[in-house]
Amino acid sequence: MTDAIGLILRRCLEDGTSFWAWSADDWVRLIAPGHKEFEAAWPGWIDGTVRPYVAAFAYLLGDFTHFHRIGGFIRRSLA
């Protein structure tokens, strides 16, 4: 879970924005359409187990509801 927080904060730093200003497209870009794309964007730093936490934070912090755009993941993890 802390890796997910770090990932969100790192993206804030890279983009020079705050997560509460992100659009659905910004969250989709971070979460990626699949776990392989997600892992490829952050090689050697995180693995696919972080992705559901990022999706949960997107829902809780960013009002993200476009789950159909991020492909498959374990929905139970989100719950």
mmCIF file of the N, C-alpha and C atoms, coordinates in Angstrom:
data_MODEL
# 
_entry.id   MODEL 
# 
loop_
_atom_site.group_PDB 
_atom_site.id 
_atom_site.type_symbol 
_atom_site.label_atom_id 
_atom_site.label_alt_id 
_atom_site.label_comp_id 
_atom_site.label_asym_id 
_atom_site.label_entity_id 
_atom_site.label_seq_id 
_atom_site.pdbx_PDB_ins_code 
_atom_site.Cartn_x 
_atom_site.Cartn_y 
_atom_site.Cartn_z 
_atom_site.occupancy 
_atom_site.B_iso_or_equiv 
_atom_site.pdbx_formal_charge 
_atom_site.auth_seq_id 
_atom_site.auth_comp_id 
_atom_site.auth_asym_id 
_atom_site.auth_atom_id 
_atom_site.pdbx_PDB_model_num 
ATOM 1   N N  . MET A 1 1  ? 0.816   -1.181 0.000   1.00 0.00 ? 1  MET A N  1 
ATOM 2   C CA . MET A 1 1  ? 0.000   0.000  0.000   1.00 0.00 ? 1  MET A CA 1 
ATOM 3   C C  . MET A 1 1  ? 0.869   1.257  0.000   1.00 0.00 ? 1  MET A C  1 
ATOM 4   N N  . THR A 1 2  ? 1.966   1.230  0.719   1.00 0.00 ? 2  THR A N  1 
ATOM 5   C CA . THR A 1 2  ? 2.830   2.417  0.751   1.00 0.00 ? 2  THR A CA 1 
ATOM 6   C C  . THR A 1 2  ? 3.465   2.671  -0.613  1.00 0.00 ? 2  THR A C  1 
ATOM 7   N N  . ASP A 1 3  ? 3.697   1.603  -1.375  1.00 0.00 ? 3  ASP A N  1 
ATOM 8   C CA . ASP A 1 3  ? 4.209   1.791  -2.740  1.00 0.00 ? 3  ASP A CA 1 
ATOM 9   C C  . ASP A 1 3  ? 3.186   2.521  -3.606  1.00 0.00 ? 3  ASP A C  1 
ATOM 10  N N  . ALA A 1 4  ? 1.913   2.223  -3.405  1.00 0.00 ? 4  ALA A N  1 
ATOM 11  C CA . ALA A 1 4  ? 0.858   2.906  -4.162  1.00 0.00 ? 4  ALA A CA 1 
ATOM 12  C C  . ALA A 1 4  ? 0.832   4.394  -3.827  1.00 0.00 ? 4  ALA A C  1 
ATOM 13  N N  . ILE A 1 5  ? 0.959   4.713  -2.562  1.00 0.00 ? 5  ILE A N  1 
ATOM 14  C CA . ILE A 1 5  ? 0.996   6.114  -2.144  1.00 0.00 ? 5  ILE A CA 1 
ATOM 15  C C  . ILE A 1 5  ? 2.205   6.807  -2.757  1.00 0.00 ? 5  ILE A C  1 
ATOM 16  N N  . GLY A 1 6  ? 3.350   6.138  -2.694  1.00 0.00 ? 6  GLY A N  1 
ATOM 17  C CA . GLY A 1 6  ? 4.565   6.701  -3.279  1.00 0.00 ? 6  GLY A CA 1 
ATOM 18  C C  . GLY A 1 6  ? 4.428   6.922  -4.771  1.00 0.00 ? 6  GLY A C  1 
ATOM 19  N N  . LEU A 1 7  ? 3.774   5.991  -5.447  1.00 0.00 ? 7  LEU A N  1 
ATOM 20  C CA . LEU A 1 7  ? 3.567   6.111  -6.890  1.00 0.00 ? 7  LEU A CA 1 
ATOM 21  C C  . LEU A 1 7  ? 2.696   7.324  -7.230  1.00 0.00 ? 7  LEU A C  1 
ATOM 22  N N  . ILE A 1 8  ? 1.634   7.514  -6.473  1.00 0.00 ? 8  ILE A N  1 
ATOM 23  C CA . ILE A 1 8  ? 0.752   8.659  -6.700  1.00 0.00 ? 8  ILE A CA 1 
ATOM 24  C C  . ILE A 1 8  ? 1.496   9.966  -6.442  1.00 0.00 ? 8  ILE A C  1 
ATOM 25  N N  . LEU A 1 9  ? 2.244   10.009 -5.357  1.00 0.00 ? 9  LEU A N  1 
ATOM 26  C CA . LEU A 1 9  ? 2.990   11.230 -5.044  1.00 0.00 ? 9  LEU A CA 1 
ATOM 27  C C  . LEU A 1 9  ? 4.086   11.503 -6.063  1.00 0.00 ? 9  LEU A C  1 
ATOM 28  N N  . ARG A 1 10 ? 4.701   10.454 -6.550  1.00 0.00 ? 10 ARG A N  1 
ATOM 29  C CA . ARG A 1 10 ? 5.733   10.638 -7.582  1.00 0.00 ? 10 ARG A CA 1 
ATOM 30  C C  . ARG A 1 10 ? 5.124   11.217 -8.855  1.00 0.00 ? 10 ARG A C  1 
ATOM 31  N N  . ARG A 1 11 ? 3.957   10.715 -9.229  1.00 0.00 ? 11 ARG A N  1 
ATOM 32  C CA . ARG A 1 11 ? 3.290   11.247 -10.423 1.00 0.00 ? 11 ARG A CA 1 
ATOM 33  C C  . ARG A 1 11 ? 2.897   12.712 -10.213 1.00 0.00 ? 11 ARG A C  1 
ATOM 34  N N  . CYS A 1 12 ? 2.482   13.060 -8.988  1.00 0.00 ? 12 CYS A N  1 
ATOM 35  C CA . CYS A 1 12 ? 2.193   14.468 -8.680  1.00 0.00 ? 12 CYS A CA 1 
ATOM 36  C C  . CYS A 1 12 ? 3.434   15.319 -8.928  1.00 0.00 ? 12 CYS A C  1 
ATOM 37  N N  . LEU A 1 13 ? 4.572   14.838 -8.462  1.00 0.00 ? 13 LEU A N  1 
ATOM 38  C CA . LEU A 1 13 ? 5.828   15.560 -8.643  1.00 0.00 ? 13 LEU A CA 1 
ATOM 39  C C  . LEU A 1 13 ? 6.187   15.677 -10.121 1.00 0.00 ? 13 LEU A C  1 
ATOM 40  N N  . GLU A 1 14 ? 6.096   14.569 -10.845 1.00 0.00 ? 14 GLU A N  1 
ATOM 41  C CA . GLU A 1 14 ? 6.456   14.571 -12.265 1.00 0.00 ? 14 GLU A CA 1 
ATOM 42  C C  . GLU A 1 14 ? 5.574   15.507 -13.082 1.00 0.00 ? 14 GLU A C  1 
ATOM 43  N N  . ASP A 1 15 ? 4.271   15.500 -12.786 1.00 0.00 ? 15 ASP A N  1 
ATOM 44  C CA . ASP A 1 15 ? 3.324   16.308 -13.559 1.00 0.00 ? 15 ASP A CA 1 
ATOM 45  C C  . ASP A 1 15 ? 3.165   17.723 -13.020 1.00 0.00 ? 15 ASP A C  1 
ATOM 46  N N  . GLY A 1 16 ? 3.650   17.955 -11.800 1.00 0.00 ? 16 GLY A N  1 
ATOM 47  C CA . GLY A 1 16 ? 3.490   19.267 -11.199 1.00 0.00 ? 16 GLY A CA 1 
ATOM 48  C C  . GLY A 1 16 ? 2.046   19.589 -10.859 1.00 0.00 ? 16 GLY A C  1 
ATOM 49  N N  . THR A 1 17 ? 1.291   18.540 -10.520 1.00 0.00 ? 17 THR A N  1 
ATOM 50  C CA . THR A 1 17 ? -0.122  18.700 -10.177 1.00 0.00 ? 17 THR A CA 1 
ATOM 51  C C  . THR A 1 17 ? -0.421  17.992 -8.871  1.00 0.00 ? 17 THR A C  1 
ATOM 52  N N  . SER A 1 18 ? -1.599  18.200 -8.351  1.00 0.00 ? 18 SER A N  1 
ATOM 53  C CA . SER A 1 18 ? -2.054  17.454 -7.186  1.00 0.00 ? 18 SER A CA 1 
ATOM 54  C C  . SER A 1 18 ? -3.083  16.427 -7.645  1.00 0.00 ? 18 SER A C  1 
ATOM 55  N N  . PHE A 1 19 ? -3.150  15.321 -6.954  1.00 0.00 ? 19 PHE A N  1 
ATOM 56  C CA . PHE A 1 19 ? -4.027  14.234 -7.393  1.00 0.00 ? 19 PHE A CA 1 
ATOM 57  C C  . PHE A 1 19 ? -5.496  14.638 -7.388  1.00 0.00 ? 19 PHE A C  1 
ATOM 58  N N  . TRP A 1 20 ? -5.888  15.573 -6.544  1.00 0.00 ? 20 TRP A N  1 
ATOM 59  C CA . TRP A 1 20 ? -7.304  15.943 -6.511  1.00 0.00 ? 20 TRP A CA 1 
ATOM 60  C C  . TRP A 1 20 ? -7.713  16.748 -7.745  1.00 0.00 ? 20 TRP A C  1 
ATOM 61  N N  . ALA A 1 21 ? -6.740  17.179 -8.525  1.00 0.00 ? 21 ALA A N  1 
ATOM 62  C CA . ALA A 1 21 ? -7.041  17.892 -9.767  1.00 0.00 ? 21 ALA A CA 1 
ATOM 63  C C  . ALA A 1 21 ? -7.003  16.965 -10.983 1.00 0.00 ? 21 ALA A C  1 
ATOM 64  N N  . TRP A 1 22 ? -6.681  15.685 -10.766 1.00 0.00 ? 22 TRP A N  1 
ATOM 65  C CA . TRP A 1 22 ? -6.548  14.758 -11.888 1.00 0.00 ? 22 TRP A CA 1 
ATOM 66  C C  . TRP A 1 22 ? -7.897  14.417 -12.493 1.00 0.00 ? 22 TRP A C  1 
ATOM 67  N N  . SER A 1 23 ? -7.891  14.246 -13.788 1.00 0.00 ? 23 SER A N  1 
ATOM 68  C CA . SER A 1 23 ? -9.076  13.784 -14.511 1.00 0.00 ? 23 SER A CA 1 
ATOM 69  C C  . SER A 1 23 ? -9.070  12.253 -14.532 1.00 0.00 ? 23 SER A C  1 
ATOM 70  N N  . ALA A 1 24 ? -10.137 11.690 -15.047 1.00 0.00 ? 24 ALA A N  1 
ATOM 71  C CA . ALA A 1 24 ? -10.192 10.234 -15.212 1.00 0.00 ? 24 ALA A CA 1 
ATOM 72  C C  . ALA A 1 24 ? -9.056  9.766  -16.118 1.00 0.00 ? 24 ALA A C  1 
ATOM 73  N N  . ASP A 1 25 ? -8.739  10.545 -17.147 1.00 0.00 ? 25 ASP A N  1 
ATOM 74  C CA . ASP A 1 25 ? -7.641  10.191 -18.056 1.00 0.00 ? 25 ASP A CA 1 
ATOM 75  C C  . ASP A 1 25 ? -6.302  10.143 -17.323 1.00 0.00 ? 25 ASP A C  1 
ATOM 76  N N  . ASP A 1 26 ? -6.077  11.042 -16.393 1.00 0.00 ? 26 ASP A N  1 
ATOM 77  C CA . ASP A 1 26 ? -4.841  11.044 -15.611 1.00 0.00 ? 26 ASP A CA 1 
ATOM 78  C C  . ASP A 1 26 ? -4.729  9.778  -14.770 1.00 0.00 ? 26 ASP A C  1 
ATOM 79  N N  . TRP A 1 27 ? -5.840  9.405  -14.137 1.00 0.00 ? 27 TRP A N  1 
ATOM 80  C CA . TRP A 1 27 ? -5.831  8.178  -13.334 1.00 0.00 ? 27 TRP A CA 1 
ATOM 81  C C  . TRP A 1 27 ? -5.632  6.944  -14.203 1.00 0.00 ? 27 TRP A C  1 
ATOM 82  N N  . VAL A 1 28 ? -6.286  6.915  -15.360 1.00 0.00 ? 28 VAL A N  1 
ATOM 83  C CA . VAL A 1 28 ? -6.116  5.780  -16.274 1.00 0.00 ? 28 VAL A CA 1 
ATOM 84  C C  . VAL A 1 28 ? -4.666  5.683  -16.726 1.00 0.00 ? 28 VAL A C  1 
ATOM 85  N N  . ARG A 1 29 ? -4.050  6.807  -16.997 1.00 0.00 ? 29 ARG A N  1 
ATOM 86  C CA . ARG A 1 29 ? -2.634  6.811  -17.414 1.00 0.00 ? 29 ARG A CA 1 
ATOM 87  C C  . ARG A 1 29 ? -1.744  6.230  -16.314 1.00 0.00 ? 29 ARG A C  1 
ATOM 88  N N  . LEU A 1 30 ? -2.073  6.515  -15.064 1.00 0.00 ? 30 LEU A N  1 
ATOM 89  C CA . LEU A 1 30 ? -1.281  5.989  -13.955 1.00 0.00 ? 30 LEU A CA 1 
ATOM 90  C C  . LEU A 1 30 ? -1.562  4.505  -13.718 1.00 0.00 ? 30 LEU A C  1 
ATOM 91  N N  . ILE A 1 31 ? -2.817  4.122  -13.707 1.00 0.00 ? 31 ILE A N  1 
ATOM 92  C CA . ILE A 1 31 ? -3.189  2.738  -13.404 1.00 0.00 ? 31 ILE A CA 1 
ATOM 93  C C  . ILE A 1 31 ? -2.856  1.811  -14.556 1.00 0.00 ? 31 ILE A C  1 
ATOM 94  N N  . ALA A 1 32 ? -2.947  2.310  -15.778 1.00 0.00 ? 32 ALA A N  1 
ATOM 95  C CA . ALA A 1 32 ? -2.638  1.563  -17.003 1.00 0.00 ? 32 ALA A CA 1 
ATOM 96  C C  . ALA A 1 32 ? -3.763  0.587  -17.354 1.00 0.00 ? 32 ALA A C  1 
ATOM 97  N N  . PRO A 1 33 ? -3.847  0.221  -18.622 1.00 0.00 ? 33 PRO A N  1 
ATOM 98  C CA . PRO A 1 33 ? -4.915  -0.684 -19.049 1.00 0.00 ? 33 PRO A CA 1 
ATOM 99  C C  . PRO A 1 33 ? -4.699  -2.146 -18.650 1.00 0.00 ? 33 PRO A C  1 
ATOM 100 N N  . GLY A 1 34 ? -3.540  -2.480 -18.167 1.00 0.00 ? 34 GLY A N  1 
ATOM 101 C CA . GLY A 1 34 ? -3.260  -3.850 -17.744 1.00 0.00 ? 34 GLY A CA 1 
ATOM 102 C C  . GLY A 1 34 ? -2.058  -3.897 -16.819 1.00 0.00 ? 34 GLY A C  1 
ATOM 103 N N  . HIS A 1 35 ? -1.909  -5.030 -16.122 1.00 0.00 ? 35 HIS A N  1 
ATOM 104 C CA . HIS A 1 35 ? -0.809  -5.112 -15.150 1.00 0.00 ? 35 HIS A CA 1 
ATOM 105 C C  . HIS A 1 35 ? 0.566   -5.108 -15.821 1.00 0.00 ? 35 HIS A C  1 
ATOM 106 N N  . LYS A 1 36 ? 0.654   -5.637 -17.031 1.00 0.00 ? 36 LYS A N  1 
ATOM 107 C CA . LYS A 1 36 ? 1.947   -5.630 -17.724 1.00 0.00 ? 36 LYS A CA 1 
ATOM 108 C C  . LYS A 1 36 ? 2.377   -4.208 -18.073 1.00 0.00 ? 36 LYS A C  1 
ATOM 109 N N  . GLU A 1 37 ? 1.440   -3.412 -18.544 1.00 0.00 ? 37 GLU A N  1 
ATOM 110 C CA . GLU A 1 37 ? 1.737   -2.016 -18.859 1.00 0.00 ? 37 GLU A CA 1 
ATOM 111 C C  . GLU A 1 37 ? 2.062   -1.235 -17.593 1.00 0.00 ? 37 GLU A C  1 
ATOM 112 N N  . PHE A 1 38 ? 1.348   -1.560 -16.518 1.00 0.00 ? 38 PHE A N  1 
ATOM 113 C CA . PHE A 1 38 ? 1.587   -0.901 -15.237 1.00 0.00 ? 38 PHE A CA 1 
ATOM 114 C C  . PHE A 1 38 ? 3.006   -1.180 -14.750 1.00 0.00 ? 38 PHE A C  1 
ATOM 115 N N  . GLU A 1 39 ? 3.405   -2.440 -14.770 1.00 0.00 ? 39 GLU A N  1 
ATOM 116 C CA . GLU A 1 39 ? 4.754   -2.813 -14.330 1.00 0.00 ? 39 GLU A CA 1 
ATOM 117 C C  . GLU A 1 39 ? 5.825   -2.236 -15.257 1.00 0.00 ? 39 GLU A C  1 
ATOM 118 N N  . ALA A 1 40 ? 5.558   -2.205 -16.559 1.00 0.00 ? 40 ALA A N  1 
ATOM 119 C CA . ALA A 1 40 ? 6.546   -1.693 -17.520 1.00 0.00 ? 40 ALA A CA 1 
ATOM 120 C C  . ALA A 1 40 ? 6.819   -0.205 -17.311 1.00 0.00 ? 40 ALA A C  1 
ATOM 121 N N  . ALA A 1 41 ? 5.824   0.520  -16.832 1.00 0.00 ? 41 ALA A N  1 
ATOM 122 C CA . ALA A 1 41 ? 6.001   1.959  -16.614 1.00 0.00 ? 41 ALA A CA 1 
ATOM 123 C C  . ALA A 1 41 ? 6.900   2.256  -15.419 1.00 0.00 ? 41 ALA A C  1 
ATOM 124 N N  . TRP A 1 42 ? 7.057   1.296  -14.523 1.00 0.00 ? 42 TRP A N  1 
ATOM 125 C CA . TRP A 1 42 ? 7.833   1.495  -13.293 1.00 0.00 ? 42 TRP A CA 1 
ATOM 126 C C  . TRP A 1 42 ? 8.794   0.322  -13.086 1.00 0.00 ? 42 TRP A C  1 
ATOM 127 N N  . PRO A 1 43 ? 9.679   0.044  -14.045 1.00 0.00 ? 43 PRO A N  1 
ATOM 128 C CA . PRO A 1 43 ? 10.532  -1.148 -13.960 1.00 0.00 ? 43 PRO A CA 1 
ATOM 129 C C  . PRO A 1 43 ? 11.446  -1.144 -12.733 1.00 0.00 ? 43 PRO A C  1 
ATOM 130 N N  . GLY A 1 44 ? 11.456  -2.282 -12.066 1.00 0.00 ? 44 GLY A N  1 
ATOM 131 C CA . GLY A 1 44 ? 12.342  -2.456 -10.917 1.00 0.00 ? 44 GLY A CA 1 
ATOM 132 C C  . GLY A 1 44 ? 11.906  -1.751 -9.660  1.00 0.00 ? 44 GLY A C  1 
ATOM 133 N N  . TRP A 1 45 ? 10.787  -1.038 -9.721  1.00 0.00 ? 45 TRP A N  1 
ATOM 134 C CA . TRP A 1 45 ? 10.365  -0.283 -8.551  1.00 0.00 ? 45 TRP A CA 1 
ATOM 135 C C  . TRP A 1 45 ? 9.139   -0.899 -7.887  1.00 0.00 ? 45 TRP A C  1 
ATOM 136 N N  . ILE A 1 46 ? 8.162   -1.305 -8.687  1.00 0.00 ? 46 ILE A N  1 
ATOM 137 C CA . ILE A 1 46 ? 6.948   -1.898 -8.139  1.00 0.00 ? 46 ILE A CA 1 
ATOM 138 C C  . ILE A 1 46 ? 6.549   -3.101 -8.968  1.00 0.00 ? 46 ILE A C  1 
ATOM 139 N N  . ASP A 1 47 ? 5.608   -3.865 -8.454  1.00 0.00 ? 47 ASP A N  1 
ATOM 140 C CA . ASP A 1 47 ? 5.077   -4.987 -9.219  1.00 0.00 ? 47 ASP A CA 1 
ATOM 141 C C  . ASP A 1 47 ? 3.562   -4.838 -9.326  1.00 0.00 ? 47 ASP A C  1 
ATOM 142 N N  . GLY A 1 48 ? 2.928   -5.813 -9.961  1.00 0.00 ? 48 GLY A N  1 
ATOM 143 C CA . GLY A 1 48 ? 1.499   -5.743 -10.228 1.00 0.00 ? 48 GLY A CA 1 
ATOM 144 C C  . GLY A 1 48 ? 0.608   -5.746 -9.002  1.00 0.00 ? 48 GLY A C  1 
ATOM 145 N N  . THR A 1 49 ? 1.136   -6.154 -7.859  1.00 0.00 ? 49 THR A N  1 
ATOM 146 C CA . THR A 1 49 ? 0.301   -6.182 -6.649  1.00 0.00 ? 49 THR A CA 1 
ATOM 147 C C  . THR A 1 49 ? -0.048  -4.785 -6.156  1.00 0.00 ? 49 THR A C  1 
ATOM 148 N N  . VAL A 1 50 ? 0.654   -3.781 -6.633  1.00 0.00 ? 50 VAL A N  1 
ATOM 149 C CA . VAL A 1 50 ? 0.409   -2.396 -6.218  1.00 0.00 ? 50 VAL A CA 1 
ATOM 150 C C  . VAL A 1 50 ? -0.772  -1.802 -6.975  1.00 0.00 ? 50 VAL A C  1 
ATOM 151 N N  . ARG A 1 51 ? -1.014  -2.288 -8.165  1.00 0.00 ? 51 ARG A N  1 
ATOM 152 C CA . ARG A 1 51 ? -2.029  -1.705 -9.044  1.00 0.00 ? 51 ARG A CA 1 
ATOM 153 C C  . ARG A 1 51 ? -3.420  -1.630 -8.418  1.00 0.00 ? 51 ARG A C  1 
ATOM 154 N N  . PRO A 1 52 ? -3.940  -2.683 -7.767  1.00 0.00 ? 52 PRO A N  1 
ATOM 155 C CA . PRO A 1 52 ? -5.265  -2.567 -7.148  1.00 0.00 ? 52 PRO A CA 1 
ATOM 156 C C  . PRO A 1 52 ? -5.327  -1.490 -6.066  1.00 0.00 ? 52 PRO A C  1 
ATOM 157 N N  . TYR A 1 53 ? -4.239  -1.291 -5.349  1.00 0.00 ? 53 TYR A N  1 
ATOM 158 C CA . TYR A 1 53 ? -4.210  -0.226 -4.338  1.00 0.00 ? 53 TYR A CA 1 
ATOM 159 C C  . TYR A 1 53 ? -4.296  1.153  -4.999  1.00 0.00 ? 53 TYR A C  1 
ATOM 160 N N  . VAL A 1 54 ? -3.612  1.307  -6.118  1.00 0.00 ? 54 VAL A N  1 
ATOM 161 C CA . VAL A 1 54 ? -3.685  2.580  -6.836  1.00 0.00 ? 54 VAL A CA 1 
ATOM 162 C C  . VAL A 1 54 ? -5.116  2.807  -7.324  1.00 0.00 ? 54 VAL A C  1 
ATOM 163 N N  . ALA A 1 55 ? -5.764  1.749  -7.811  1.00 0.00 ? 55 ALA A N  1 
ATOM 164 C CA . ALA A 1 55 ? -7.156  1.864  -8.250  1.00 0.00 ? 55 ALA A CA 1 
ATOM 165 C C  . ALA A 1 55 ? -8.063  2.245  -7.080  1.00 0.00 ? 55 ALA A C  1 
ATOM 166 N N  . ALA A 1 56 ? -7.824  1.667  -5.919  1.00 0.00 ? 56 ALA A N  1 
ATOM 167 C CA . ALA A 1 56 ? -8.627  1.998  -4.734  1.00 0.00 ? 56 ALA A CA 1 
ATOM 168 C C  . ALA A 1 56 ? -8.416  3.452  -4.330  1.00 0.00 ? 56 ALA A C  1 
ATOM 169 N N  . PHE A 1 57 ? -7.174  3.911  -4.345  1.00 0.00 ? 57 PHE A N  1 
ATOM 170 C CA . PHE A 1 57 ? -6.901  5.314  -4.027  1.00 0.00 ? 57 PHE A CA 1 
ATOM 171 C C  . PHE A 1 57 ? -7.544  6.239  -5.063  1.00 0.00 ? 57 PHE A C  1 
ATOM 172 N N  . ALA A 1 58 ? -7.537  5.821  -6.324  1.00 0.00 ? 58 ALA A N  1 
ATOM 173 C CA . ALA A 1 58 ? -8.174  6.634  -7.367  1.00 0.00 ? 58 ALA A CA 1 
ATOM 174 C C  . ALA A 1 58 ? -9.658  6.797  -7.068  1.00 0.00 ? 58 ALA A C  1 
ATOM 175 N N  . TYR A 1 59 ? -10.283 5.722  -6.628  1.00 0.00 ? 59 TYR A N  1 
ATOM 176 C CA . TYR A 1 59 ? -11.708 5.772  -6.286  1.00 0.00 ? 59 TYR A CA 1 
ATOM 177 C C  . TYR A 1 59 ? -11.942 6.642  -5.048  1.00 0.00 ? 59 TYR A C  1 
ATOM 178 N N  . LEU A 1 60 ? -11.143 6.409  -4.020  1.00 0.00 ? 60 LEU A N  1 
ATOM 179 C CA . LEU A 1 60 ? -11.351 7.110  -2.743  1.00 0.00 ? 60 LEU A CA 1 
ATOM 180 C C  . LEU A 1 60 ? -10.922 8.576  -2.787  1.00 0.00 ? 60 LEU A C  1 
ATOM 181 N N  . LEU A 1 61 ? -9.820  8.854  -3.430  1.00 0.00 ? 61 LEU A N  1 
ATOM 182 C CA . LEU A 1 61 ? -9.266  10.207 -3.431  1.00 0.00 ? 61 LEU A CA 1 
ATOM 183 C C  . LEU A 1 61 ? -9.659  11.031 -4.649  1.00 0.00 ? 61 LEU A C  1 
ATOM 184 N N  . GLY A 1 62 ? -9.864  10.348 -5.767  1.00 0.00 ? 62 GLY A N  1 
ATOM 185 C CA . GLY A 1 62 ? -10.075 11.065 -7.016  1.00 0.00 ? 62 GLY A CA 1 
ATOM 186 C C  . GLY A 1 62 ? -11.443 10.896 -7.620  1.00 0.00 ? 62 GLY A C  1 
ATOM 187 N N  . ASP A 1 63 ? -12.351 10.232 -6.887  1.00 0.00 ? 63 ASP A N  1 
ATOM 188 C CA . ASP A 1 63 ? -13.705 10.032 -7.400  1.00 0.00 ? 63 ASP A CA 1 
ATOM 189 C C  . ASP A 1 63 ? -13.697 9.276  -8.728  1.00 0.00 ? 63 ASP A C  1 
ATOM 190 N N  . PHE A 1 64 ? -12.715 8.408  -8.910  1.00 0.00 ? 64 PHE A N  1 
ATOM 191 C CA . PHE A 1 64 ? -12.548 7.653  -10.154 1.00 0.00 ? 64 PHE A CA 1 
ATOM 192 C C  . PHE A 1 64 ? -13.555 6.514  -10.204 1.00 0.00 ? 64 PHE A C  1 
ATOM 193 N N  . THR A 1 65 ? -14.307 6.431  -11.294 1.00 0.00 ? 65 THR A N  1 
ATOM 194 C CA . THR A 1 65 ? -15.285 5.348  -11.470 1.00 0.00 ? 65 THR A CA 1 
ATOM 195 C C  . THR A 1 65 ? -15.183 4.693  -12.849 1.00 0.00 ? 65 THR A C  1 
ATOM 196 N N  . HIS A 1 66 ? -14.147 4.982  -13.590 1.00 0.00 ? 66 HIS A N  1 
ATOM 197 C CA . HIS A 1 66 ? -13.996 4.479  -14.956 1.00 0.00 ? 66 HIS A CA 1 
ATOM 198 C C  . HIS A 1 66 ? -13.230 3.153  -14.986 1.00 0.00 ? 66 HIS A C  1 
ATOM 199 N N  . PHE A 1 67 ? -13.645 2.218  -14.170 1.00 0.00 ? 67 PHE A N  1 
ATOM 200 C CA . PHE A 1 67 ? -12.915 0.955  -14.045 1.00 0.00 ? 67 PHE A CA 1 
ATOM 201 C C  . PHE A 1 67 ? -12.919 0.140  -15.331 1.00 0.00 ? 67 PHE A C  1 
ATOM 202 N N  . HIS A 1 68 ? -13.901 0.344  -16.174 1.00 0.00 ? 68 HIS A N  1 
ATOM 203 C CA . HIS A 1 68 ? -13.946 -0.365 -17.453 1.00 0.00 ? 68 HIS A CA 1 
ATOM 204 C C  . HIS A 1 68 ? -12.768 0.027  -18.354 1.00 0.00 ? 68 HIS A C  1 
ATOM 205 N N  . ARG A 1 69 ? -12.120 1.153  -18.058 1.00 0.00 ? 69 ARG A N  1 
ATOM 206 C CA . ARG A 1 69 ? -10.999 1.635  -18.887 1.00 0.00 ? 69 ARG A CA 1 
ATOM 207 C C  . ARG A 1 69 ? -9.642  1.091  -18.446 1.00 0.00 ? 69 ARG A C  1 
ATOM 208 N N  . ILE A 1 70 ? -9.588  0.407  -17.314 1.00 0.00 ? 70 ILE A N  1 
ATOM 209 C CA . ILE A 1 70 ? -8.281  -0.049 -16.824 1.00 0.00 ? 70 ILE A CA 1 
ATOM 210 C C  . ILE A 1 70 ? -8.106  -1.559 -16.921 1.00 0.00 ? 70 ILE A C  1 
ATOM 211 N N  . GLY A 1 71 ? -8.992  -2.219 -17.621 1.00 0.00 ? 71 GLY A N  1 
ATOM 212 C CA . GLY A 1 71 ? -8.822  -3.639 -17.843 1.00 0.00 ? 71 GLY A CA 1 
ATOM 213 C C  . GLY A 1 71 ? -9.048  -4.461 -16.594 1.00 0.00 ? 71 GLY A C  1 
ATOM 214 N N  . GLY A 1 72 ? -8.469  -5.644 -16.612 1.00 0.00 ? 72 GLY A N  1 
ATOM 215 C CA . GLY A 1 72 ? -8.701  -6.577 -15.528 1.00 0.00 ? 72 GLY A CA 1 
ATOM 216 C C  . GLY A 1 72 ? -7.818  -6.379 -14.310 1.00 0.00 ? 72 GLY A C  1 
ATOM 217 N N  . PHE A 1 73 ? -8.393  -6.580 -13.170 1.00 0.00 ? 73 PHE A N  1 
ATOM 218 C CA . PHE A 1 73 ? -7.660  -6.640 -11.908 1.00 0.00 ? 73 PHE A CA 1 
ATOM 219 C C  . PHE A 1 73 ? -8.583  -7.322 -10.905 1.00 0.00 ? 73 PHE A C  1 
ATOM 220 N N  . ILE A 1 74 ? -8.053  -7.712 -9.801  1.00 0.00 ? 74 ILE A N  1 
ATOM 221 C CA . ILE A 1 74 ? -8.838  -8.427 -8.804  1.00 0.00 ? 74 ILE A CA 1 
ATOM 222 C C  . ILE A 1 74 ? -9.763  -7.439 -8.113  1.00 0.00 ? 74 ILE A C  1 
ATOM 223 N N  . ARG A 1 75 ? -11.015 -7.506 -8.438  1.00 0.00 ? 75 ARG A N  1 
ATOM 224 C CA . ARG A 1 75 ? -11.995 -6.557 -7.927  1.00 0.00 ? 75 ARG A CA 1 
ATOM 225 C C  . ARG A 1 75 ? -12.143 -6.640 -6.401  1.00 0.00 ? 75 ARG A C  1 
ATOM 226 N N  . ARG A 1 76 ? -11.914 -7.810 -5.870  1.00 0.00 ? 76 ARG A N  1 
ATOM 227 C CA . ARG A 1 76 ? -11.997 -7.976 -4.409  1.00 0.00 ? 76 ARG A CA 1 
ATOM 228 C C  . ARG A 1 76 ? -10.975 -7.114 -3.695  1.00 0.00 ? 76 ARG A C  1 
ATOM 229 N N  . SER A 1 77 ? -9.826  -6.924 -4.311  1.00 0.00 ? 77 SER A N  1 
ATOM 230 C CA . SER A 1 77 ? -8.809  -6.052 -3.730  1.00 0.00 ? 77 SER A CA 1 
ATOM 231 C C  . SER A 1 77 ? -9.302  -4.622 -3.626  1.00 0.00 ? 77 SER A C  1 
ATOM 232 N N  . LEU A 1 78 ? -10.053 -4.200 -4.616  1.00 0.00 ? 78 LEU A N  1 
ATOM 233 C CA . LEU A 1 78 ? -10.607 -2.848 -4.597  1.00 0.00 ? 78 LEU A CA 1 
ATOM 234 C C  . LEU A 1 78 ? -11.629 -2.702 -3.466  1.00 0.00 ? 78 LEU A C  1 
ATOM 235 N N  . ALA A 1 79 ? -12.447 -3.715 -3.326  1.00 0.00 ? 79 ALA A N  1 
ATOM 236 C CA . ALA A 1 79 ? -13.474 -3.661 -2.260  1.00 0.00 ? 79 ALA A CA 1 
ATOM 237 C C  . ALA A 1 79 ? -12.822 -3.590 -0.910  1.00 0.00 ? 79 ALA A C  1 
# 
